[in-house]
Amino acid sequence: MKTIGLIGGMSWESTTTYYSLINRVMQKRLGGMHSARILLHSFDFDDIATLQHAGQWAEAQSCLVAAGVGLARAGADFLVICTNTMHIAARAIEKGADISVLHIADPLGNAICSAGLKRVGLLGTRFTMEKEEVLRGRLTDKYGLSLLAPESEEAREVNRIIYDELVRGKFLDRSRARCCSIIAGLVAQGAQGIILGCTELPLLIKPEDSTVPLFDTTTLHALAAVDWALERP
């Protein structure tokens, strides 16, 4: 079994989901009292979020590269970034830490293609919805997918719900209803499925909240981490 290096704390709510899922699935796969070999670097998310909103992406990436270097030196065999938005740093981490990063877009792209879908909606932070370097470019170039995202006021509202509520542990019915309305609008525009492209969104939105398939990036990423950990050299 390989050792998984988790770069987490962005937010801690979703990092607990990663830790729980990876260990639960590992025990199911191997039986008995088995669990995953995990090393965790957990950020104070306020530090990273402040850099994001100030547009200081180079500084934020440097923080994650340093975390990756530390995990690699501690014995991690590969890294998992437990957030969508900061996959903007994936290449820099691989280069700086000289270690493979399991990119969150790959298990996501494979799942969407396996479902036979081509046009999907994307919900996430405004950075994830806008920046090609997070998910959009990889999903388009590598998997041939067409992405739709909320615009203007709706995009701002999704971003507000994530930063002002979900990462602070607030899961409100009115926000679930608002997200459901936004999802319905994307479906009306032709979305065949919806990417929950923020690791906190699956804590708020459930499969029954959508008329089309939901793609939970957290779960897909965690399951892929178990696969990688159990791959033979």
C-alpha positions as CSV (number, residue, x, y, z in Angstrom):
1,M,0.0,0.0,0.0
2,K,1.3,3.4,-0.9
3,T,1.3,6.3,1.5
4,I,-1.2,9.1,0.5
5,G,-0.2,12.7,1.2
6,L,-3.2,14.9,1.8
7,I,-3.0,18.7,1.4
8,G,-6.1,19.7,3.3
9,G,-7.7,22.3,5.6
10,M,-9.3,24.1,2.6
11,S,-11.7,23.7,4.3
12,W,-11.3,21.3,7.2
13,E,-15.0,20.3,6.7
14,S,-14.2,18.7,3.3
15,T,-10.9,17.3,4.5
16,T,-12.7,15.2,7.1
17,T,-14.8,13.8,4.3
18,Y,-11.6,12.8,2.4
19,Y,-10.1,11.2,5.4
20,S,-13.2,9.2,6.3
21,L,-14.0,8.1,2.8
22,I,-10.4,7.0,2.0
23,N,-10.2,4.9,5.2
24,R,-13.7,3.5,4.9
25,V,-13.1,2.3,1.3
26,M,-9.6,1.0,2.1
27,Q,-11.0,-1.1,4.9
28,K,-13.8,-2.4,2.7
29,R,-11.2,-3.3,0.0
30,L,-8.7,-5.0,2.3
31,G,-10.9,-6.2,5.1
32,G,-10.1,-6.7,8.7
33,M,-8.6,-3.8,10.6
34,H,-6.9,-2.2,7.6
35,S,-6.9,1.5,7.0
36,A,-5.1,3.9,4.7
37,R,-1.5,5.1,5.2
38,I,-2.0,8.9,5.2
39,L,0.1,11.9,5.9
40,L,-1.8,15.2,6.3
41,H,-0.8,18.8,6.0
42,S,-3.8,20.9,7.1
43,F,-3.8,24.6,6.4
44,D,-5.5,27.4,8.3
45,F,-7.8,28.1,5.5
46,D,-8.1,31.8,6.4
47,D,-4.5,32.2,5.2
48,I,-5.2,30.7,1.8
49,A,-8.6,32.3,1.3
50,T,-7.0,35.7,2.1
51,L,-4.4,35.2,-0.7
52,Q,-7.1,34.0,-3.1
53,H,-9.3,37.0,-2.7
54,A,-6.3,39.3,-2.9
55,G,-5.3,37.8,-6.2
56,Q,-2.0,36.6,-4.8
57,W,-2.0,33.3,-6.5
58,A,1.8,32.9,-6.7
59,E,2.0,33.3,-2.9
60,A,-0.9,30.7,-2.4
61,Q,0.8,28.3,-4.8
62,S,4.1,28.7,-2.9
63,C,2.3,27.7,0.3
64,L,1.0,24.5,-1.3
65,V,4.4,23.7,-2.9
66,A,6.0,23.9,0.5
67,A,3.4,21.6,2.0
68,G,4.0,19.2,-0.9
69,V,7.7,19.2,-0.3
70,G,7.2,18.5,3.4
71,L,4.8,15.5,2.7
72,A,7.2,14.1,0.1
73,R,10.1,14.3,2.5
74,A,7.9,12.6,5.2
75,G,7.3,9.6,3.0
76,A,4.2,10.3,0.9
77,D,4.2,8.4,-2.4
78,F,1.7,10.7,-4.1
79,L,-0.3,13.8,-3.2
80,V,-4.0,14.6,-3.1
81,I,-5.1,18.3,-2.9
82,C,-8.3,18.2,-0.9
83,T,-9.9,21.2,-2.7
84,N,-10.9,22.1,-6.3
85,T,-9.7,25.7,-6.5
86,M,-6.1,25.1,-5.4
87,H,-5.6,22.6,-8.2
88,I,-4.3,25.8,-9.9
89,A,-1.1,24.8,-8.1
90,A,-1.0,21.1,-9.2
91,R,1.8,21.5,-11.8
92,A,3.9,23.7,-9.5
93,I,3.6,21.2,-6.7
94,E,4.6,18.3,-8.9
95,K,7.6,20.2,-10.1
96,G,8.6,21.7,-6.8
97,A,8.1,18.6,-4.7
98,D,9.1,16.1,-7.4
99,I,6.1,13.9,-6.7
100,S,2.9,13.0,-8.6
101,V,-0.4,14.8,-7.8
102,L,-3.6,12.9,-8.4
103,H,-5.5,15.7,-10.2
104,I,-9.1,16.1,-9.2
105,A,-10.2,16.6,-12.8
106,D,-9.1,13.1,-13.9
107,P,-11.5,10.9,-11.9
108,L,-14.2,13.5,-12.6
109,G,-13.6,13.5,-16.4
110,N,-13.5,9.7,-16.5
111,A,-16.8,9.5,-14.6
112,I,-18.6,12.0,-16.8
113,C,-17.3,10.3,-20.0
114,S,-18.3,6.8,-18.6
115,A,-21.8,8.2,-18.1
116,G,-21.9,9.1,-21.8
117,L,-22.3,12.9,-21.2
118,K,-20.7,15.7,-23.1
119,R,-22.3,18.9,-21.8
120,V,-22.2,19.5,-18.0
121,G,-22.8,22.4,-15.6
122,L,-20.2,23.5,-13.1
123,L,-20.7,24.9,-9.7
124,G,-17.8,26.0,-7.5
125,T,-16.0,29.0,-6.2
126,R,-15.8,31.9,-8.7
127,F,-12.2,31.0,-9.3
128,T,-13.1,27.4,-10.2
129,M,-15.9,28.5,-12.4
130,E,-13.8,31.0,-14.3
131,K,-10.2,29.9,-14.3
132,E,-9.1,27.5,-17.0
133,E,-6.2,26.3,-14.9
134,V,-8.4,24.7,-12.2
135,L,-10.8,22.3,-13.9
136,R,-12.1,23.8,-17.1
137,G,-9.1,23.5,-19.3
138,R,-8.3,19.9,-18.4
139,L,-11.9,18.8,-18.7
140,T,-12.1,20.4,-22.2
141,D,-8.7,19.5,-23.6
142,K,-8.3,16.0,-22.1
143,Y,-11.9,14.8,-22.0
144,G,-13.6,16.8,-24.7
145,L,-16.3,18.1,-22.4
146,S,-18.4,21.3,-22.9
147,L,-19.0,23.2,-19.6
148,L,-21.7,25.6,-18.5
149,A,-21.4,27.8,-15.4
150,P,-23.7,30.3,-13.8
151,E,-23.2,33.9,-14.7
152,S,-23.3,37.3,-13.0
153,E,-25.6,37.3,-9.9
154,E,-26.0,33.6,-9.8
155,A,-22.2,33.0,-9.9
156,R,-21.7,35.5,-7.1
157,E,-24.4,33.8,-5.0
158,V,-22.8,30.4,-5.4
159,N,-19.4,31.8,-4.4
160,R,-20.9,33.7,-1.4
161,I,-22.6,30.5,-0.2
162,I,-19.3,28.6,-0.3
163,Y,-17.1,31.2,1.4
164,D,-19.6,32.8,3.8
165,E,-21.5,29.6,4.8
166,L,-20.2,26.2,3.8
167,V,-16.5,26.7,4.8
168,R,-17.8,28.1,8.1
169,G,-19.9,25.0,8.8
170,K,-23.2,26.6,7.9
171,F,-25.6,24.5,5.8
172,L,-28.8,26.4,5.3
173,D,-32.0,25.3,3.6
174,R,-32.5,28.6,1.8
175,S,-29.0,28.2,0.3
176,R,-29.8,24.6,-0.8
177,A,-33.0,25.9,-2.5
178,R,-31.0,28.7,-4.2
179,C,-28.4,26.2,-5.5
180,C,-31.2,23.9,-6.7
181,S,-32.7,26.7,-8.7
182,I,-29.4,27.5,-10.3
183,I,-28.9,23.9,-11.1
184,A,-32.3,23.8,-12.8
185,G,-31.3,26.8,-14.8
186,L,-28.2,25.1,-16.1
187,V,-30.2,22.0,-17.0
188,A,-32.6,24.2,-18.9
189,Q,-29.6,25.5,-20.9
190,G,-28.7,21.9,-21.9
191,A,-26.5,20.6,-19.0
192,Q,-26.7,16.8,-19.0
193,G,-25.1,16.6,-15.5
194,I,-23.8,18.9,-12.8
195,I,-20.3,19.0,-11.4
196,L,-20.2,19.9,-7.7
197,G,-16.9,21.5,-8.2
198,C,-16.3,22.6,-4.6
199,T,-15.4,20.0,-2.0
200,E,-18.0,21.5,0.4
201,L,-21.0,21.5,-2.0
202,P,-21.8,17.8,-1.6
203,L,-22.3,18.5,2.1
204,L,-25.2,20.8,1.0
205,I,-26.5,19.4,-2.3
206,K,-27.7,15.8,-2.6
207,P,-28.6,13.6,-5.6
208,E,-32.3,14.1,-5.0
209,D,-31.8,17.8,-5.4
210,S,-31.2,17.5,-9.2
211,T,-33.0,16.0,-12.2
212,V,-29.7,15.1,-13.8
213,P,-26.7,13.3,-12.4
214,L,-24.5,15.1,-9.9
215,F,-20.7,14.5,-10.0
216,D,-19.3,14.8,-6.5
217,T,-15.6,15.7,-7.0
218,T,-14.8,14.9,-3.3
219,T,-16.0,11.3,-3.5
220,L,-14.6,10.7,-7.0
221,H,-11.2,12.0,-5.9
222,A,-11.1,10.1,-2.7
223,L,-12.0,6.8,-4.4
224,A,-9.3,7.4,-7.0
225,A,-6.8,8.0,-4.2
226,V,-7.5,4.5,-2.9
227,D,-7.0,3.1,-6.3
228,W,-3.7,4.8,-6.6
229,A,-2.6,3.6,-3.2
230,L,-3.4,0.0,-4.0
231,E,-1.8,0.0,-7.5
232,R,1.1,-2.4,-7.8
233,P,4.4,-0.6,-8.6
